[in-house]
Amino acid sequence: MPTAYGAEFRQDVIDVARKGEAPLAQIAKDFGLSVTTLKRWIAIAERKDSGAGPAADESVELRELKKRNRLLEQENEILRRAAAYLARDINPK
């Protein structure tokens, strides 16, 4: 499982990378990251800085809403099956 890095650590790495004093591969190696992870962090920071894409709060809210929607759909499916099961006993054919 990937290691979770704190927001402060991520910001420090992004700041070093944005200075452009060393190649991304070297910065990633120095901080014990993969180049892909570093590039992804930089891309996320750029989107956040430019205002493109959802803000962090909106992303959390969207994730919670999707989770709630999945739960409601599951509950709805259970109720639909229960109604069909009970209706079968009421009107036998």
C-alpha positions in Angstrom: 0.0 0.0 0.0 1.4 3.5 -0.9 2.7 5.6 1.9 0.5 8.6 2.8 2.5 11.8 2.8 1.4 14.9 4.7 0.3 18.1 3.0 3.3 20.0 4.3 5.7 17.4 2.9 3.9 17.5 -0.5 4.1 21.3 -0.6 7.8 21.3 0.2 8.5 18.8 -2.6 6.4 20.8 -5.1 8.2 24.0 -4.1 11.6 22.4 -4.7 10.4 21.0 -8.0 9.0 24.4 -9.2 12.4 26.1 -8.5 13.7 24.0 -11.4 17.2 23.7 -9.9 17.3 19.9 -10.5 15.6 17.5 -12.8 12.3 16.0 -11.6 13.9 12.5 -11.5 16.6 13.7 -9.1 14.1 15.5 -6.9 11.9 12.4 -6.7 14.9 10.2 -5.9 16.1 12.6 -3.1 12.6 12.6 -1.5 12.0 8.9 -2.0 9.2 9.3 -4.5 8.5 8.0 -8.0 8.7 10.5 -10.8 5.1 9.7 -11.6 4.0 10.7 -8.1 5.9 13.9 -8.3 4.5 14.8 -11.7 1.0 14.1 -10.4 1.4 16.2 -7.3 2.7 19.1 -9.5 -0.2 18.7 -11.9 -2.7 18.7 -9.0 -1.1 21.8 -7.5 -1.2 23.6 -10.8 -4.9 22.9 -11.3 -5.5 24.0 -7.7 -3.5 27.2 -8.2 -5.2 28.1 -11.5 -8.7 27.4 -10.2 -9.3 24.7 -12.8 -11.0 21.6 -11.4 -12.8 21.1 -8.1 -11.3 22.6 -5.0 -10.3 20.2 -2.2 -13.5 20.9 -0.2 -15.6 20.2 -3.3 -13.7 17.0 -4.0 -14.4 15.7 -0.5 -18.1 16.7 -0.8 -18.4 15.1 -4.2 -16.9 11.8 -2.9 -19.3 11.8 0.1 -22.2 12.5 -2.2 -21.3 9.7 -4.5 -20.9 7.3 -1.5 -24.3 8.4 -0.2 -25.8 7.9 -3.7 -24.4 4.3 -3.9 -25.9 3.5 -0.5 -29.3 4.9 -1.4 -29.3 2.9 -4.7 -28.5 -0.3 -2.7 -31.3 0.4 -0.3 -33.7 1.1 -3.1 -32.7 -2.3 -4.8 -33.3 -4.1 -1.5 -36.7 -2.5 -1.1 -37.6 -3.3 -4.8 -36.7 -7.0 -4.3 -38.6 -7.2 -1.0 -41.7 -5.7 -2.6 -41.5 -8.2 -5.5 -41.0 -11.1 -3.0 -44.0 -10.0 -0.9 -46.2 -9.4 -4.0 -45.4 -12.9 -5.2 -47.1 -14.3 -2.0 -50.2 -12.0 -2.3 -51.0 -12.9 -5.9 -50.1 -16.5 -6.6 -50.6 -17.6 -10.2 
